[in-house]
Amino acid sequence: MLQVLLAVGMGALALLLFVVWRVRTDGAWALWWHDNYLERLRDFTSGQSRPMRILQFVQSAAAPGDANSAICAVDSYCANVEWAMNVGDKKGQILDAVVLAVRPRWVLELGTYCGYSTMRIARLLPPGARLVTLEMNQHYAQVAKQILGHAGLDTQVDLLVGASSALIPQLKKKFEMETFDLIFIDHWKASYLPDARLLEECGLLAPGTVLLADNVTCPGAPDYLQYVRNSPRYRSEYFPCQLEYLQVEDGMEKSVFLG
Ligand SMILES: C[S@@+](CC[C@H](N)C(=O)[O-])C[C@H]1O[C@@H](n2cnc3c(N)ncnc32)[C@H](O)[C@@H]1O
């Protein structure tokens, strides 16, 4: 009997160690563990959504009107308390560098979530620049509005609620604008390629427009990469980095539209 219990205990420990190892080293396991299992468990125990927990932490930890303080609060919460799908501090530095290099007048973001990358972009924009961000989840958009308000950035950002495929064709008319200088692509990965093609069809790209796509390695957007790396209409460059708040390989792709 003791031998059976010992064998079962050893088996359970081995299984646990295997899961921990896979979660720490494999992107698909890490995303499943943090984005499904742990998030649902916390939602159940707290009676709140993860975006609401992030909002409450920002409101309690970040100085009102201070975007850098709000960004640090989100990073601190997501690195130490619970993971979330923001671009994060490390890839955020690549995003910052691209924003500063492009000095865009018009920026489009696909996928707002809680507004973390929106804050990173908005705080670096030159005077008079506009950032339009699209989010299809009404609850995430409500949270993002409150976080942007707390950070003092809500007047610089136009947050539109809806699916990118429906909103992109309306942008020119809605904002009386011609083309975007910078587009941060960070929504569901299967939409990267169709939306890049839609942006082309809608005439929203000009020679020199920069497309920066997150998570092209984890979870990955292979059809998008295949397109921008092989189309003569783009000059594309890969930036290796790690998945937000984890030691898992990821990357960003910067693609300049050539016309
Ligand atoms: C990875 S999160 C964005 C993270 C955010 N850019 C950041 O770094 O803080 C992806 C978001 O895109 C939204 N989304 C996914 N597909 C979309 C679509 N087709 N149109 C608009 N939003 C979409 C999801 O609801 C989710 O909030």
The ligand as an ORCA input file, in Angstrom:
! r2SCAN-3c Opt
* xyz 0 1
  C      -2.865     41.584    -27.118
  S      -4.254     42.541    -26.697
  C      -3.713     44.196    -26.996
  C      -2.690     44.638    -26.004
  C      -2.362     46.115    -26.110
  N      -1.982     46.499    -27.453
  C      -1.231     46.438    -25.165
  O      -0.079     46.143    -25.512
  O      -1.488     46.965    -24.083
  C      -5.304     42.250    -28.083
  C      -6.622     43.035    -28.016
  O      -7.141     43.090    -29.337
  C      -8.554     43.012    -29.271
  N      -8.967     42.544    -30.596
  C      -8.756     41.327    -31.126
  N      -9.192     41.269    -32.394
  C      -9.688     42.502    -32.678
  C     -10.286     43.078    -33.822
  N     -10.426     42.368    -34.958
  N     -10.697     44.361    -33.761
  C     -10.548     45.097    -32.629
  N      -9.980     44.584    -31.504
  C      -9.557     43.318    -31.522
  C      -8.809     42.039    -28.148
  O     -10.102     42.180    -27.620
  C      -7.706     42.402    -27.167
  O      -8.155     43.337    -26.229
*
